[in-house]
């Protein structure tokens, strides 16, 4: 038996918890850089957060130019601006790009640039400025994870910075902040959360070496990450379609944000795998939402992996009440793969890569690009090589999961 978790010092979850921001942040410092985007900075909830910080005696500087697929130039621009303010803590308010921006600026302010010094695992040399994360979407789980993803335009790649030093000290998860998310953003964020949970739960387990967590940031499937993955899967199936149908459904919003948080707790230690590896080149080519990419790819990746993790997928089928007495793992695992595909289709997640405007000529480019994400590839439950990646990619273009049964 083996278990491992790396998490923030404090996690606050529930409606209204955003109002703890000022008092909690004041214990970490008195000069706060706040990273967000231009849409969020215009919202009344954001003005309320700033007022709360100032009332607690925290001086604030706002950088509201975060953009999706966080480019390295955005991090450098924010760090230059922030250096003149000399912050004592960094707060990310928004989706994954806003929180990742806060993480990476905290690294650069503490240890200098360039950002590329920190690519990969364990490259951040020590503590960074204290981080606070306040998510406004229910999907990325970035508020509790040791990873941030940057688009390196010079290399034409998305690259991860993975270090326990960039786990936020405080995560405040208030479902009320997601109430205005439109249905499409709700759907693709929920798809991302489910992909995190499924890939964490089926990730390749490692030998329980006492030094494993000292040698790898992501350590594979384990008892503690599994607990959170099951919670996330349960809640996505219970609440995603409801939240997409009615954004004012407070219970569904709560359940979905809890799913995102739990999935972050799971994959922040276990890691993700092939669906995320394949999304990197797909996102680079199409500049489409990360959650749509992993959501479109996940059923095909699960189909390819099923022979290597049928028992785990069958366990997830049991978690959501699929199957009948006497069914074996093979049948129950297939029911779960089909259920994920059906759920995503019902909320408008793309079913094929063709829906992203890609053509069959992109097969090899995507498969080859995905193999470069080594930390994700090594986590996959079934070994991956170019023919395997091509099989997944080609099935994802045509929509033919059956073709993967014998791959």
C-alpha positions in Angstrom: 0.0 0.0 0.0 1.3 3.4 -1.0 -0.1 6.9 -0.8 1.2 10.4 -1.4 -0.3 13.9 -1.6 1.1 17.4 -2.0 -1.4 20.1 -1.2 -1.7 23.7 -0.1 -1.4 24.6 3.5 -5.1 25.7 3.6 -8.0 24.9 1.3 -11.3 26.8 1.8 -14.3 25.5 -0.1 -17.9 26.7 -0.2 -20.2 29.5 -1.1 -19.0 32.9 0.3 -15.5 31.7 1.1 -14.0 34.3 -1.2 -14.8 36.8 1.6 -11.9 35.2 3.6 -9.4 36.4 1.0 -8.4 39.7 2.8 -7.9 38.3 6.2 -6.1 35.1 5.0 -3.9 37.0 2.5 -2.8 39.5 5.2 -1.1 36.8 7.1 1.1 36.1 4.1 2.1 39.6 3.3 1.1 43.3 3.0 1.9 44.0 -0.7 -0.1 41.7 -3.1 0.3 41.4 -6.8 -3.0 40.2 -8.2 -3.0 38.3 -11.6 -6.2 38.1 -13.6 -7.6 38.9 -17.0 -9.4 41.9 -18.4 -12.8 40.3 -18.4 -12.6 39.3 -14.7 -11.1 42.6 -13.6 -14.3 44.4 -14.8 -16.6 42.2 -12.7 -18.1 43.4 -9.4 -16.9 40.3 -7.6 -13.3 41.3 -8.4 -13.8 44.8 -7.1 -15.2 43.3 -4.0 -12.1 41.1 -3.6 -9.8 44.2 -3.9 -11.9 46.0 -1.4 -11.6 43.1 1.0 -7.8 43.0 0.6 -7.4 46.7 1.2 -9.7 46.6 4.2 -7.4 44.0 5.7 -4.4 46.3 5.2 -3.0 44.7 2.0 -1.7 47.1 -0.7 -2.6 45.8 -4.1 -1.2 46.0 -7.6 -3.4 44.5 -10.4 -2.0 42.9 -13.5 -5.1 42.0 -15.7 -3.5 41.0 -19.0 -3.4 37.3 -18.6 -4.5 35.5 -21.7 -5.3 31.8 -22.6 -2.5 29.4 -23.6 -0.3 31.6 -21.3 2.6 32.8 -23.5 6.0 33.3 -22.0 5.9 37.0 -23.1 3.0 37.6 -20.8 4.9 36.2 -17.8 7.9 38.3 -18.6 5.8 41.5 -18.9 4.0 40.8 -15.6 7.3 40.1 -13.8 8.9 43.4 -15.1 5.8 45.4 -14.0 5.6 43.6 -10.6 9.3 44.1 -9.8 8.7 47.8 -9.5 5.9 47.1 -7.0 8.0 44.7 -4.9 5.1 42.3 -3.8 5.3 40.1 -0.8 2.7 37.7 -2.1 1.0 36.8 -5.4 -2.7 36.2 -5.9 -4.2 34.5 -9.0 -7.9 35.1 -9.5 -9.5 33.5 -12.5 -9.1 30.4 -14.7 -6.0 28.2 -15.2 -4.0 30.8 -17.1 -4.5 33.5 -14.4 -3.4 31.1 -11.7 -0.5 29.7 -13.8 0.6 33.3 -14.4 0.7 33.9 -10.7 2.7 30.8 -10.1 5.4 31.6 -12.7 5.7 35.2 -11.8 6.2 34.2 -8.2 9.1 32.0 -9.4 10.7 34.7 -11.5 10.4 37.3 -8.8 12.1 35.0 -6.3 14.8 33.4 -8.5 15.1 35.5 -11.7 14.5 34.7 -15.3 14.2 33.4 -17.9 11.2 31.2 -17.4 12.8 28.5 -19.5 15.3 27.8 -16.6 12.4 26.1 -14.8 11.0 23.8 -17.5 10.5 20.2 -16.4 10.5 18.7 -12.9 12.2 20.0 -9.8 14.0 22.9 -11.6 12.7 25.6 -9.3 15.5 25.9 -6.8 13.7 26.9 -3.7 10.7 28.7 -2.1 8.8 31.3 -4.1 6.7 34.3 -3.0 3.6 33.0 -1.1 0.8 32.1 -3.6 -2.9 32.4 -3.2 -5.3 30.9 -5.8 -8.9 31.8 -6.3 -10.4 29.9 -9.2 -13.4 31.2 -11.1 -13.9 28.1 -13.3 -14.5 24.5 -12.3 -11.9 22.5 -14.3 -8.2 23.1 -14.1 -7.6 22.4 -10.5 -4.5 24.6 -10.7 -5.3 26.1 -7.3 -3.9 22.9 -5.7 -1.3 21.6 -8.1 2.5 21.8 -8.5 2.4 22.5 -12.2 2.0 25.5 -14.5 1.9 25.4 -18.3 3.5 28.0 -20.6 3.4 28.5 -24.3 7.0 28.9 -25.5 6.4 30.7 -28.8 10.1 30.4 -29.8 9.8 26.6 -29.6 6.2 26.4 -30.7 5.4 24.2 -27.7 3.4 24.2 -24.5 5.8 23.2 -21.7 5.2 22.5 -18.0 7.0 23.8 -15.0 6.5 21.2 -12.2 7.7 21.8 -8.7 6.2 21.5 -5.2 7.4 25.0 -4.6 4.6 26.4 -6.8 1.7 24.8 -5.0 -0.3 27.7 -3.6 -0.1 28.3 0.1 -3.9 29.0 0.1 -6.7 28.0 -2.2 -10.1 29.6 -1.9 -12.7 27.8 -3.9 -16.1 29.6 -3.9 -18.6 28.1 -6.3 -20.5 31.4 -6.4 -17.7 32.7 -8.6 -18.6 30.1 -11.3 -22.3 31.0 -11.5 -21.9 33.2 -14.6 -19.8 30.8 -16.6 -21.5 30.2 -19.9 -22.6 26.6 -20.9 -19.7 26.1 -23.3 -17.1 27.1 -20.7 -18.8 25.0 -18.1 -18.7 22.0 -20.4 -15.1 22.2 -21.5 -14.0 23.0 -17.9 -15.9 20.0 -16.6 -14.3 17.8 -19.3 -10.9 18.9 -18.2 -11.7 18.0 -14.6 -13.0 14.5 -15.6 -9.9 14.0 -17.7 -7.7 14.9 -14.7 -9.5 12.4 -12.5 -9.6 9.5 -15.0 -6.0 9.9 -16.0 -4.9 10.2 -12.4 -6.9 7.1 -11.4 -5.5 5.0 -14.3 -1.9 6.4 -14.3 0.9 3.9 -14.2 1.7 3.0 -10.6 5.3 3.2 -9.5 7.2 0.9 -7.0 6.7 2.2 -3.5 10.3 3.5 -3.1 10.6 5.6 0.0 12.4 8.3 -2.1 9.9 8.3 -4.9 8.4 11.7 -4.0 11.9 13.1 -3.8 12.8 12.0 -7.3 9.5 12.6 -9.2 6.9 15.4 -8.9 4.2 13.1 -10.3 4.3 9.7 -8.7 1.5 7.7 -10.4 -1.6 6.1 -9.1 -1.8 5.7 -5.3 -4.3 5.2 -2.5 -4.7 8.9 -1.6 -4.9 10.2 -5.1 -7.5 7.5 -5.9 -9.7 8.8 -3.1 -9.9 12.2 -4.7 -10.3 10.9 -8.2 -13.3 8.8 -7.3 -15.0 11.9 -5.7 -14.3 13.9 -8.8 -15.7 11.3 -11.2 -18.8 10.9 -9.1 -19.5 14.6 -9.0 -18.8 15.3 -12.7 -21.3 12.6 -13.7 -23.9 14.0 -11.2 -23.5 17.7 -11.9 -21.9 18.6 -15.2 -25.0 18.2 -17.4 -27.1 20.0 -14.8 -24.7 23.0 -14.6 -24.7 23.2 -18.4 -28.5 23.2 -18.6 -29.0 25.7 -15.8 -26.1 27.9 -14.7 -28.1 29.2 -11.8 -28.3 25.7 -10.2 -26.3 26.4 -7.1 -26.0 22.7 -6.0 -24.7 21.8 -9.4 -22.1 24.6 -9.4 -21.0 23.5 -5.9 -20.7 19.9 -7.0 -18.8 20.7 -10.1 -16.3 23.0 -8.3 -15.7 20.2 -5.7 -15.1 17.8 -8.6 -12.5 20.2 -10.1 -10.8 20.6 -6.7 -10.8 16.9 -6.0 -9.4 16.1 -9.5 -6.6 18.7 -8.9 -5.8 17.0 -5.6 -5.6 13.7 -7.5 -3.6 14.6 -10.5 -1.4 17.1 -8.7 0.3 14.0 -7.2 -0.5 11.2 -9.6 -0.1 13.1 -12.8 -2.0 12.9 -16.1 -1.2 11.0 -19.3 -1.9 10.6 -23.0 -5.0 12.8 -23.4 -3.1 15.7 -22.1 0.0 14.9 -24.1 -2.0 14.8 -27.3 -3.9 18.0 -26.5 -0.6 20.0 -26.4 0.0 19.8 -30.2 -3.7 20.0 -30.9 -3.9 23.2 -28.9 -0.8 24.6 -30.6 -2.3 24.0 -34.0 -5.8 25.2 -33.4 -5.6 27.6 -30.4 -8.8 26.0 -29.1 -9.8 25.5 -25.4 -7.7 23.0 -23.5 -10.8 21.3 -22.0 -12.3 20.8 -25.4 -9.1 19.1 -26.6 -8.7 16.7 -23.7 -12.4 16.1 -23.7 -12.4 15.1 -27.3 -9.4 12.9 -26.9 -10.2 11.2 -23.6 -12.6 8.5 -24.9 -10.1 7.4 -27.6 -7.2 7.4 -25.1 -9.3 5.3 -22.6 -10.3 2.9 -25.4 -6.6 2.4 -26.3 -5.6 2.0 -22.7 -8.4 -0.2 -21.6 -6.6 -3.5 -22.0 -3.9 -2.2 -19.6 -6.3 -0.7 -16.9 -9.6 -2.6 -17.3 -9.9 -3.2 -13.6 -9.4 0.6 -12.8 -12.0 1.6 -15.4 -14.4 -1.0 -14.1 -13.9 0.4 -10.6 -15.0 3.8 -12.0 -18.0 2.2 -13.6 -18.9 0.9 -10.2 -18.5 4.4 -8.7 -21.2 5.8 -11.0 -23.5 2.8 -10.8 -22.9 1.2 -14.2 -23.1 -2.6 -14.9 -25.0 -5.5 -13.5 -24.2 -8.4 -11.2 -21.9 -10.9 -12.8 -20.4 -8.5 -15.3 -16.6 -8.8 -15.6 -14.1 -6.0 -15.6 -13.9 -6.0 -19.4 -17.6 -5.3 -19.8 -17.8 -2.8 -17.0 -14.7 -0.9 -18.2 -16.2 -0.6 -21.7 -19.4 0.8 -20.1 -17.4 3.5 -18.4 -15.6 4.5 -21.6 -18.9 4.7 -23.4 -20.5 6.7 -20.6 -17.7 9.3 -20.7 -18.2 9.7 -24.5 -22.0 10.0 -24.0 -21.7 12.6 -21.2 -19.3 14.8 -23.2 -21.5 14.5 -26.3 -24.5 15.6 -24.3 -22.9 18.9 -23.2 -21.3 19.8 -26.5 -17.7 18.7 -26.1 -16.3 18.0 -29.6 -16.5 14.3 -30.6 -13.6 14.3 -33.1 -10.4 16.2 -34.0 -12.0 17.0 -37.3 -14.3 19.4 -35.5 -11.3 21.5 -34.6 -10.6 22.1 -38.3 -7.7 19.6 -38.4 -7.3 17.1 -41.3 -5.7 13.6 -41.6 -2.5 15.2 -42.7 -2.0 16.4 -39.1 -1.8 12.8 -37.8 1.9 12.4 -37.6 2.5 16.0 -36.4 0.2 15.6 -33.5 1.4 12.1 -32.6 5.1 13.1 -32.8 4.4 16.3 -30.8 2.6 14.4 -28.1 5.6 12.1 -27.6 7.7 15.1 -26.6 5.6 15.5 -23.4 7.7 12.8 -21.7 6.4 13.4 -18.1 2.9 12.6 -19.5 3.8 9.8 -21.8 5.6 7.9 -19.0 2.5 8.1 -16.9 0.3 6.4 -19.3 -0.9 2.9 -18.2 -0.1 1.4 -21.6 3.3 2.0 -23.1 3.2 4.6 -25.9 5.3 4.8 -29.0 4.6 6.5 -32.4 2.4 3.7 -33.8 0.3 3.8 -30.6 -0.1 7.6 -30.7 -1.0 7.5 -34.4 -3.7 4.9 -33.7 -5.3 7.1 -31.1 -5.0 10.2 -33.3 -6.4 8.5 -36.4 -9.3 7.2 -34.5 -9.9 10.6 -33.0 -10.1 12.1 -36.5 -12.6 9.6 -37.8 -14.6 9.1 -34.6 -14.1 5.4 -34.8 -13.3 4.1 -31.3 -14.0 0.5 -32.5 -10.8 0.7 -34.5 -8.9 0.9 -31.2 -10.2 -2.4 -29.9 -7.4 -4.3 -31.7 -4.8 -1.5 -31.7 
